[in-house]
Amino acid sequence: MNKPAAAVILAGGSGRRMHSDVPKQYMEIGGHPLLYYSVKAFEESSVTDIILVVNEGDEEKVYENIVCRYGFKKVSRVATGGKERFDSSWNGIRSALDIFEQRNRSMDGYVLIHDAARAMISRDVIERTIADAVEYGACCTAVPSKDTVKIADENGFIKDTPVRDRVWIAQTPQAFDMRIITDAYEKMYRAIRNGQEIMVTDDASVAEMFSDVKVKLTMGDYENIKVTTPDDLITAEKILCKADRNK
């Protein structure tokens, strides 16, 4: 790949569902903060830059306790998150754009967006995601569902049962040609300013709704779970310890 690829790692949020005063991205697993593992995976990948998007007021703390402490070289910026997840993504994308423009590359590159809560992300998945972004323009890391999924109506009754082999569970990273995702986000914000109610839960949804590009499903990893509850921390520690033993 001869174009830059920036990884935006979303590391905001609180520890509410963890029942903790410490935001989950800063909780320690195996002697390191959860955020460390995501940054390390991207640091060891072919991405050219890493942008960390954190809670307002945490910028200096994250720079000192994560970037400097572990000597990460690819972290180009620590940006401030927004009110909603998509606002934080957009802040990260704009930071990546700014970095590209400083290098006279403008929109000539790719951006990957990843949730820091998915600390078990592997370099192999990152590289597959980049490859599919280059080939298709937009991709979403995901895994085929192992369970039968039911679609409910507004009263909690089964409305539909999709064919299981067509159901995938979305993960991150999700990767895009910079032109495609920038244009999609700008269209979305115009729609919001015009009073349109927008319901998006990830960046692939933005590309689906506000671009003509089909989003490719990239095979992810069943171990790339999202750490949300205290039980997830236990599972994450087992996965990360196993990964260390296998190195």
Backbone bond lengths (Angstrom), bond angles and torsions (degrees), N, CA, C in turn:
res aa  C-N    CA-C-N  psi(-1)  N-CA   C-N-CA  omega(-1)  CA-C   N-CA-C  phi
1 M - - - 1.456 - - 1.516 108.92 -
2 N 1.344 116.77 123.61 1.463 120.08 -178.75 1.518 112.62 -104.39
3 K 1.341 117.28 13.81 1.458 121.32 176.85 1.530 109.15 -115.85
4 P 1.333 117.29 153.01 1.463 119.08 179.48 1.524 111.68 -69.68
5 A 1.319 115.92 151.15 1.464 122.20 175.54 1.522 107.67 -135.99
6 A 1.307 115.64 118.83 1.458 120.73 -179.34 1.521 110.13 -103.67
7 A 1.322 116.49 138.25 1.462 121.99 175.75 1.519 109.17 -103.26
8 V 1.312 116.43 121.30 1.462 122.42 175.03 1.531 107.27 -98.79
9 I 1.320 116.67 115.36 1.464 121.37 179.92 1.520 108.53 -104.84
10 L 1.333 115.61 115.71 1.459 121.28 -178.63 1.520 108.88 -84.16
11 A 1.333 115.78 112.42 1.466 121.28 -174.17 1.517 111.26 -127.72
12 G 1.330 116.29 39.57 1.453 120.53 176.32 1.519 110.37 -97.02
13 G 1.300 116.80 -159.35 1.456 121.17 178.00 1.512 112.51 91.08
14 S 1.340 114.54 178.49 1.457 121.21 -176.57 1.521 109.83 -125.88
15 G 1.314 115.91 -178.45 1.467 120.97 178.85 1.511 112.47 -99.58
16 R 1.331 117.44 26.90 1.468 121.26 -173.34 1.527 112.12 -56.79
17 R 1.330 117.20 -52.15 1.460 119.17 -178.33 1.529 112.06 -75.57
18 M 1.324 116.41 -10.35 1.457 120.96 173.91 1.529 111.27 -88.45
19 H 1.339 115.93 -5.54 1.462 121.23 -176.28 1.532 110.19 54.66
20 S 1.320 114.90 45.68 1.458 121.07 -176.61 1.518 110.36 -138.83
21 D 1.333 114.98 149.82 1.462 119.96 174.24 1.523 111.49 -79.04
22 V 1.322 116.37 -11.88 1.468 121.73 -179.75 1.527 108.77 -96.66
23 P 1.332 118.94 120.13 1.467 120.06 176.14 1.519 110.57 -54.73
24 K 1.337 116.36 142.78 1.464 119.76 -172.06 1.518 113.37 -59.33
25 Q 1.343 117.65 -30.28 1.463 119.52 -177.99 1.527 112.90 -66.06
26 Y 1.354 115.81 -16.57 1.462 120.16 179.62 1.526 112.88 -105.23
27 M 1.335 117.26 -4.37 1.465 120.01 177.47 1.524 109.88 -67.27
28 E 1.315 116.45 143.81 1.463 120.11 -175.53 1.529 111.48 -90.87
29 I 1.320 114.03 136.28 1.465 123.24 172.33 1.522 106.99 -131.04
30 G 1.295 116.82 125.28 1.462 119.57 179.40 1.515 113.33 59.89
31 G 1.322 116.90 29.78 1.462 120.84 176.64 1.514 115.29 87.59
32 H 1.353 117.02 2.72 1.457 120.66 179.98 1.529 110.17 -132.05
33 P 1.346 117.58 150.61 1.464 119.26 174.30 1.528 109.80 -63.54
34 L 1.330 116.15 149.24 1.459 121.11 -179.60 1.526 111.36 -53.24
35 L 1.319 117.11 -40.33 1.463 121.70 -178.42 1.520 112.25 -60.08
36 Y 1.317 117.31 -32.61 1.459 122.39 -178.47 1.528 111.63 -53.03
37 Y 1.334 116.84 -42.60 1.464 120.16 -172.24 1.531 111.91 -67.26
38 S 1.323 116.99 -39.58 1.470 118.94 177.41 1.519 110.83 -65.75
39 V 1.340 116.52 -45.31 1.462 119.97 -179.09 1.526 109.91 -61.69
40 K 1.316 117.02 -42.15 1.468 121.39 -179.37 1.526 110.98 -60.75
41 A 1.341 116.95 -42.87 1.465 119.67 -179.07 1.520 111.14 -62.29
42 F 1.324 117.38 -43.52 1.467 120.00 179.66 1.526 111.30 -72.89
43 E 1.321 117.15 -33.70 1.472 120.91 176.83 1.526 109.92 -59.23
44 E 1.320 117.34 -36.32 1.462 122.12 -176.83 1.528 112.49 -89.52
45 S 1.326 117.36 1.27 1.462 121.75 179.79 1.523 110.46 -95.49
46 S 1.330 115.95 -172.42 1.462 120.50 -178.57 1.528 113.06 -88.95
47 V 1.342 119.08 4.39 1.458 118.83 176.47 1.525 109.38 -62.96
48 T 1.321 115.95 150.67 1.468 120.11 -177.79 1.514 112.88 -92.92
49 D 1.341 116.37 -26.78 1.462 120.50 -176.60 1.521 110.27 -143.97
50 I 1.325 114.89 152.22 1.457 121.74 175.25 1.525 108.30 -126.00
51 I 1.327 116.20 130.63 1.464 121.54 174.55 1.518 107.43 -116.24
52 L 1.313 117.51 123.43 1.456 122.28 176.25 1.523 108.65 -96.51
53 V 1.321 117.10 127.40 1.463 121.84 178.87 1.525 107.15 -110.24
54 V 1.331 116.54 115.48 1.466 121.51 -169.90 1.523 110.91 -125.74
55 N 1.324 115.83 171.24 1.460 120.91 176.37 1.528 110.43 -61.53
56 E 1.321 115.83 145.09 1.455 120.05 176.67 1.533 109.60 -57.73
57 G 1.313 115.68 130.01 1.457 121.28 -178.60 1.512 113.62 98.42
58 D 1.354 117.06 -13.58 1.473 120.86 -179.20 1.524 113.08 -96.34
59 E 1.320 117.65 -1.33 1.463 120.83 -171.61 1.536 112.54 -57.29
60 E 1.314 116.37 -51.18 1.472 119.67 -177.52 1.524 111.43 -67.36
61 K 1.336 115.73 -40.07 1.471 119.81 179.93 1.524 111.01 -61.57
62 V 1.333 116.61 -44.06 1.462 120.28 -179.92 1.524 110.88 -66.71
63 Y 1.329 116.34 -40.71 1.465 118.91 179.28 1.524 110.85 -60.51
64 E 1.330 116.26 -43.62 1.474 120.01 -177.55 1.521 112.03 -74.98
65 N 1.351 116.96 -45.38 1.462 120.82 -171.18 1.522 114.46 -86.11
66 I 1.325 117.02 -17.34 1.467 120.13 178.82 1.525 110.65 -114.00
67 V 1.327 116.47 -59.71 1.467 120.14 -173.62 1.522 111.26 -66.16
68 C 1.324 116.61 -54.52 1.469 120.22 -177.18 1.525 112.12 -72.71
69 R 1.312 116.29 -42.62 1.473 120.42 -176.79 1.515 111.89 -57.31
70 Y 1.347 116.58 -41.49 1.462 119.80 -176.02 1.523 113.20 -102.63
71 G 1.318 117.19 2.31 1.452 120.89 174.81 1.518 114.84 66.95
72 F 1.328 117.53 34.30 1.458 120.01 178.54 1.531 109.95 -70.43
73 K 1.315 116.27 128.09 1.464 122.05 -174.33 1.528 113.89 -95.54
74 K 1.319 116.82 -22.29 1.468 119.26 -174.24 1.527 113.69 -91.20
75 V 1.331 117.85 -6.02 1.465 119.68 179.00 1.522 108.45 -72.91
76 S 1.327 116.07 106.79 1.461 121.60 -176.34 1.519 112.77 -89.82
77 R 1.345 116.17 -22.77 1.466 118.43 -176.56 1.521 110.37 -160.27
78 V 1.338 115.17 146.88 1.456 122.35 170.21 1.523 105.99 -113.98
79 A 1.323 116.74 109.22 1.463 122.68 -174.14 1.521 110.71 -103.28
80 T 1.322 115.18 165.21 1.457 121.89 -179.39 1.522 110.39 -95.29
81 G 1.321 116.25 136.61 1.447 121.20 178.98 1.516 112.55 -75.08
82 G 1.333 116.27 172.94 1.452 121.92 -179.10 1.517 111.99 -114.75
83 K 1.307 115.34 -170.98 1.460 121.25 -177.01 1.522 111.37 -66.37
84 E 1.319 117.35 -46.91 1.455 122.56 179.48 1.521 110.13 -109.35
85 R 1.351 115.19 165.55 1.458 118.41 179.82 1.515 111.32 -58.11
86 F 1.360 116.47 -42.70 1.465 118.29 -177.62 1.527 111.22 -66.87
87 D 1.346 118.26 -27.47 1.462 120.47 175.02 1.527 110.39 -66.68
88 S 1.330 116.13 -40.43 1.468 120.17 177.91 1.525 111.31 -65.39
89 S 1.332 115.91 -41.57 1.473 119.55 176.79 1.522 110.34 -59.70
90 W 1.316 116.38 -45.96 1.458 120.93 -178.44 1.524 111.06 -63.45
91 N 1.324 118.06 -39.21 1.463 120.81 175.31 1.526 110.68 -60.43
92 G 1.329 115.77 -41.17 1.464 119.63 178.12 1.511 112.58 -67.50
93 I 1.334 116.74 -42.22 1.469 120.75 178.29 1.522 110.49 -61.57
94 R 1.327 116.89 -44.00 1.469 119.88 179.35 1.519 111.52 -64.71
95 S 1.327 117.58 -34.35 1.467 120.19 175.29 1.520 110.50 -64.61
96 A 1.329 116.40 -41.73 1.463 120.28 177.60 1.520 110.71 -63.61
97 L 1.332 116.64 -41.20 1.467 120.80 177.12 1.524 110.70 -59.12
98 D 1.318 116.05 -43.96 1.454 120.66 -179.33 1.527 110.90 -61.69
99 I 1.321 115.68 -41.79 1.472 120.22 178.74 1.525 110.39 -64.49
100 F 1.326 117.25 -44.13 1.466 120.68 178.19 1.526 110.91 -60.70
101 E 1.327 116.46 -43.59 1.459 120.68 -177.93 1.531 111.44 -64.92
102 Q 1.315 116.70 -35.48 1.463 120.08 176.92 1.522 111.50 -62.73
103 R 1.331 115.96 -24.46 1.463 121.04 179.33 1.526 111.50 -101.46
104 N 1.351 115.28 14.19 1.470 122.03 178.41 1.524 112.48 61.17
105 R 1.353 115.48 32.17 1.463 119.34 177.01 1.525 111.76 -106.82
106 S 1.335 117.68 -13.79 1.465 123.34 179.39 1.525 109.67 49.48
107 M 1.343 117.64 -122.16 1.460 120.72 -178.57 1.522 112.59 -94.58
108 D 1.298 117.07 14.23 1.455 122.03 -175.12 1.528 110.07 -84.08
109 G 1.330 116.03 73.08 1.454 119.98 -179.12 1.512 111.54 -178.85
110 Y 1.325 115.98 -165.37 1.457 121.95 -175.62 1.524 109.72 -132.02
111 V 1.332 114.93 155.56 1.457 119.49 177.25 1.527 108.78 -133.50
112 L 1.327 115.33 134.49 1.453 122.41 175.87 1.526 107.70 -110.46
113 I 1.324 117.17 137.59 1.458 120.87 -179.51 1.522 107.83 -120.56
114 H 1.330 115.06 127.01 1.468 120.73 -171.43 1.519 110.65 -135.64
115 D 1.325 116.50 141.63 1.462 121.78 174.75 1.528 109.04 -85.54
116 A 1.330 116.34 126.03 1.465 120.10 179.69 1.522 111.90 -61.00
117 A 1.329 116.79 -24.19 1.466 120.53 179.29 1.525 112.10 -66.42
118 R 1.330 117.81 -15.41 1.473 121.33 174.80 1.526 107.84 -94.81
119 A 1.322 114.34 73.19 1.464 120.72 -174.02 1.520 113.39 -74.76
120 M 1.338 117.15 -14.09 1.465 120.06 -177.38 1.523 112.86 -88.57
121 I 1.300 117.61 14.53 1.459 121.50 178.84 1.526 110.22 -59.52
122 S 1.329 116.01 137.73 1.473 120.27 -178.42 1.521 110.66 -108.34
123 R 1.309 114.67 160.02 1.467 119.93 177.91 1.529 110.25 -63.32
124 D 1.338 117.62 -37.39 1.468 120.35 -179.73 1.525 111.33 -59.44
125 V 1.332 117.15 -43.97 1.461 120.57 179.51 1.525 110.44 -65.47
126 I 1.327 116.64 -41.04 1.465 120.43 178.30 1.522 110.67 -58.55
127 E 1.328 116.91 -45.80 1.464 120.36 -177.50 1.529 111.52 -67.49
128 R 1.342 117.43 -36.90 1.467 119.62 176.10 1.526 110.58 -63.58
129 T 1.330 115.37 -38.74 1.460 120.12 -179.35 1.524 110.94 -65.22
130 I 1.311 116.25 -44.09 1.468 120.11 178.32 1.530 110.09 -61.35
131 A 1.325 116.51 -45.17 1.466 120.61 -178.17 1.529 111.03 -60.00
132 D 1.327 117.29 -41.73 1.462 119.88 -179.76 1.526 111.79 -71.80
133 A 1.336 117.41 -32.85 1.470 119.46 175.53 1.521 110.44 -64.06
134 V 1.320 116.32 -39.99 1.463 120.75 178.38 1.528 110.16 -64.49
135 E 1.336 117.17 -42.22 1.469 120.69 -175.90 1.524 113.51 -78.30
136 Y 1.334 116.83 -39.87 1.469 120.15 -171.34 1.528 114.43 -111.06
137 G 1.321 117.82 -14.94 1.458 121.00 179.58 1.511 114.49 92.21
138 A 1.338 117.27 -26.07 1.467 121.39 179.63 1.518 108.62 -157.39
139 C 1.324 116.67 136.49 1.461 119.57 178.09 1.515 110.82 -151.07
140 C 1.315 114.21 156.37 1.464 122.49 -178.93 1.518 108.24 -130.36
141 T 1.311 117.12 119.26 1.458 120.53 175.47 1.526 108.87 -65.68
142 A 1.329 116.45 135.00 1.460 120.30 -177.31 1.523 108.97 -160.70
143 V 1.333 115.08 166.43 1.466 121.07 175.33 1.520 108.78 -129.80
144 P 1.350 117.62 145.47 1.470 119.60 176.81 1.525 110.51 -61.17
145 S 1.320 116.29 140.03 1.461 120.42 179.31 1.528 110.25 -67.40
146 K 1.324 116.28 136.21 1.463 121.25 175.46 1.528 110.92 -89.32
147 D 1.321 116.14 -12.11 1.463 121.07 -175.48 1.523 111.15 -113.52
148 T 1.319 115.44 157.21 1.453 120.55 171.03 1.533 108.04 -73.73
149 V 1.311 116.64 132.15 1.465 121.78 -177.85 1.526 109.62 -105.32
150 K 1.325 115.92 136.68 1.458 121.86 177.50 1.527 109.33 -112.42
151 I 1.318 116.68 134.79 1.457 122.12 173.69 1.520 107.71 -96.94
152 A 1.337 117.26 126.19 1.457 121.59 -176.45 1.526 111.47 -98.41
153 D 1.336 115.40 153.93 1.452 119.27 171.10 1.528 108.72 -88.33
154 E 1.337 116.48 -175.71 1.465 119.77 -174.81 1.525 112.98 -68.22
155 N 1.357 117.39 -12.28 1.459 120.82 -179.52 1.529 113.05 -105.55
156 G 1.325 115.84 6.93 1.454 119.21 177.10 1.515 115.04 84.51
157 F 1.329 117.20 16.86 1.462 120.92 174.74 1.528 109.28 -100.45
158 I 1.333 115.88 154.42 1.462 119.97 -179.60 1.518 109.42 -66.10
159 K 1.324 114.32 126.56 1.464 120.64 177.40 1.521 111.58 -102.50
160 D 1.335 115.52 -34.75 1.464 119.23 -176.50 1.515 109.16 -159.44
161 T 1.339 116.21 154.54 1.458 122.67 174.69 1.519 107.98 -127.40
162 P 1.332 117.20 99.34 1.461 118.99 -178.73 1.526 111.74 -66.38
163 V 1.304 115.74 151.83 1.467 121.14 177.16 1.522 108.56 -62.38
164 R 1.335 116.18 125.59 1.461 120.01 -170.06 1.525 113.41 -61.01
165 D 1.335 117.75 -35.79 1.463 118.04 -176.79 1.535 112.71 -73.18
166 R 1.334 116.70 -2.03 1.458 120.58 174.28 1.540 111.80 -104.66
167 V 1.337 116.92 -1.87 1.466 121.20 -176.65 1.526 109.91 -98.68
168 W 1.325 115.16 124.09 1.462 121.95 177.50 1.525 108.90 -121.41
169 I 1.327 115.93 148.44 1.463 122.13 177.92 1.525 107.96 -100.48
170 A 1.313 116.25 117.81 1.466 121.18 -175.46 1.526 111.60 -70.33
171 Q 1.325 114.94 143.26 1.455 122.92 175.29 1.531 108.24 -131.55
172 T 1.293 115.95 -168.92 1.459 122.63 167.82 1.526 107.07 -132.04
173 P 1.346 117.69 154.89 1.462 127.96 15.72 1.532 112.68 -79.36
174 Q 1.332 113.28 158.08 1.455 122.92 169.23 1.528 105.91 -120.47
175 A 1.311 116.83 136.23 1.464 119.77 -170.01 1.523 111.34 -129.05
176 F 1.346 114.36 148.63 1.455 120.15 -172.35 1.533 111.39 -147.78
177 D 1.314 114.46 149.41 1.459 119.68 163.80 1.526 106.65 -62.28
178 M 1.320 117.02 133.74 1.459 120.50 -173.97 1.525 112.39 -58.10
179 R 1.308 117.69 -37.65 1.469 120.28 179.71 1.523 111.52 -63.41
180 I 1.317 116.33 -41.62 1.462 121.00 -176.49 1.517 111.15 -65.68
181 I 1.330 117.30 -50.26 1.467 119.08 -174.87 1.526 111.54 -74.14
182 T 1.332 117.80 -32.04 1.466 119.66 176.98 1.524 110.75 -65.31
183 D 1.323 116.42 -45.53 1.464 120.74 179.01 1.529 110.56 -62.66
184 A 1.344 117.00 -40.81 1.461 120.92 -179.26 1.526 110.94 -64.47
185 Y 1.322 116.99 -43.50 1.466 119.93 179.34 1.524 111.50 -65.92
186 E 1.311 117.10 -40.61 1.471 119.25 178.64 1.522 110.96 -62.51
187 K 1.331 117.41 -39.81 1.466 120.88 176.84 1.523 110.92 -65.52
188 M 1.323 116.87 -38.84 1.460 119.80 179.64 1.526 111.32 -63.77
189 Y 1.328 116.66 -44.80 1.463 119.37 -179.14 1.527 111.54 -67.81
190 R 1.329 117.62 -31.55 1.467 119.36 173.91 1.522 110.39 -64.33
191 A 1.334 115.56 -40.90 1.468 119.69 178.92 1.532 110.59 -64.21
192 I 1.316 117.12 -39.53 1.471 120.84 178.76 1.527 110.37 -64.72
193 R 1.327 116.30 -43.71 1.477 119.51 179.34 1.526 111.20 -63.44
194 N 1.320 116.50 -27.63 1.464 121.07 179.07 1.528 112.67 -85.35
195 G 1.327 115.95 6.73 1.457 120.16 175.25 1.508 115.97 92.32
196 Q 1.336 117.36 5.10 1.460 120.03 -179.71 1.527 109.68 -76.23
197 E 1.330 116.58 134.09 1.462 120.68 177.41 1.522 108.79 -83.90
198 I 1.316 115.64 122.42 1.461 121.68 -175.37 1.516 110.29 -111.75
199 M 1.331 116.72 130.73 1.462 121.74 176.70 1.530 108.19 -120.39
200 V 1.313 116.18 99.28 1.462 120.38 176.32 1.523 108.45 -128.32
201 T 1.312 115.86 139.27 1.462 120.17 -178.67 1.520 113.01 -112.30
202 D 1.329 116.59 -10.88 1.458 119.85 176.05 1.523 108.83 -154.69
203 D 1.308 115.47 177.04 1.472 119.71 -175.64 1.524 111.92 -75.08
204 A 1.329 116.80 -29.27 1.461 119.30 175.34 1.526 110.41 -60.67
205 S 1.343 116.71 -35.63 1.465 120.05 178.55 1.521 111.37 -62.57
206 V 1.336 116.31 -37.17 1.466 120.39 178.07 1.524 109.98 -63.26
207 A 1.345 115.89 -45.24 1.466 119.83 179.16 1.536 111.08 -65.27
208 E 1.333 116.98 -37.79 1.461 120.77 179.10 1.523 111.40 -63.19
209 M 1.330 116.47 -42.10 1.461 121.30 -173.83 1.522 113.57 -82.48
210 F 1.346 116.83 -31.38 1.457 119.33 -169.48 1.527 114.08 -124.07
211 S 1.325 117.13 23.05 1.463 120.45 171.67 1.514 108.37 -145.63
212 D 1.319 116.14 167.42 1.460 121.65 178.08 1.524 111.72 -96.29
213 V 1.315 116.46 5.67 1.461 120.93 -176.11 1.525 110.43 -86.87
214 K 1.307 116.84 133.98 1.458 120.77 173.46 1.526 109.24 -78.10
215 V 1.324 115.41 134.10 1.464 120.69 -178.70 1.524 109.30 -89.34
216 K 1.324 116.19 120.98 1.472 121.74 -179.34 1.529 109.84 -78.26
217 L 1.325 116.05 138.93 1.455 120.88 172.83 1.526 108.61 -87.17
218 T 1.317 115.45 120.07 1.463 122.32 -179.65 1.522 108.86 -102.38
219 M 1.319 117.29 130.75 1.460 120.22 -179.02 1.526 110.80 -60.17
220 G 1.324 114.42 122.43 1.456 120.50 179.30 1.515 111.12 -96.11
221 D 1.336 115.88 -136.36 1.453 121.37 -175.39 1.528 107.15 -148.73
222 Y 1.329 117.51 128.82 1.462 120.62 -179.80 1.528 112.28 -62.91
223 E 1.328 116.89 -21.85 1.469 119.48 178.21 1.522 112.65 -82.84
224 N 1.328 116.91 -7.48 1.462 120.77 -179.40 1.535 109.56 -82.23
225 I 1.328 115.75 60.41 1.462 121.00 -175.77 1.525 110.47 -77.95
226 K 1.326 115.06 161.55 1.459 120.98 175.73 1.518 108.47 -97.25
227 V 1.316 116.75 121.87 1.464 121.45 -179.93 1.524 108.55 -78.32
228 T 1.331 115.86 112.11 1.458 121.58 -175.87 1.525 112.51 -125.86
229 T 1.326 116.92 -35.71 1.463 121.85 -176.25 1.533 110.04 -121.35
230 P 1.345 118.00 167.15 1.476 120.29 177.10 1.520 113.35 -56.50
231 D 1.338 117.56 -35.86 1.472 119.85 177.73 1.523 111.48 -62.94
232 D 1.337 116.64 -33.63 1.468 120.37 178.77 1.527 111.03 -64.51
233 L 1.319 117.10 -32.94 1.465 120.56 178.22 1.529 110.95 -62.01
234 I 1.327 115.88 -40.04 1.465 120.09 179.31 1.521 110.21 -64.65
235 T 1.335 116.33 -45.34 1.463 120.95 178.61 1.525 111.07 -62.80
236 A 1.333 115.58 -43.14 1.465 120.27 -179.14 1.521 111.06 -61.62
237 E 1.309 117.08 -41.49 1.475 120.03 -179.73 1.519 110.81 -62.66
238 K 1.338 117.15 -39.74 1.467 120.19 178.73 1.525 111.04 -64.15
239 I 1.342 116.24 -42.57 1.467 120.47 -179.19 1.523 110.65 -65.46
240 L 1.331 116.15 -44.70 1.462 120.26 -177.68 1.525 111.58 -68.44
241 C 1.321 117.37 -37.24 1.468 120.25 178.05 1.519 110.42 -67.00
242 K 1.339 116.45 -39.39 1.466 120.24 177.18 1.511 111.02 -63.16
243 A 1.344 116.75 -40.38 1.464 120.97 178.70 1.518 111.12 -62.70
244 D 1.325 116.94 -40.23 1.467 120.55 178.37 1.515 111.51 -64.28
245 R 1.341 116.63 -39.82 1.466 120.26 -179.62 1.520 111.31 -66.91
246 N 1.327 116.94 -31.26 1.462 120.57 -176.34 1.525 113.29 -82.54
247 K 1.337 117.51 -5.76 1.470 119.67 -179.57 1.515 111.41 -75.39
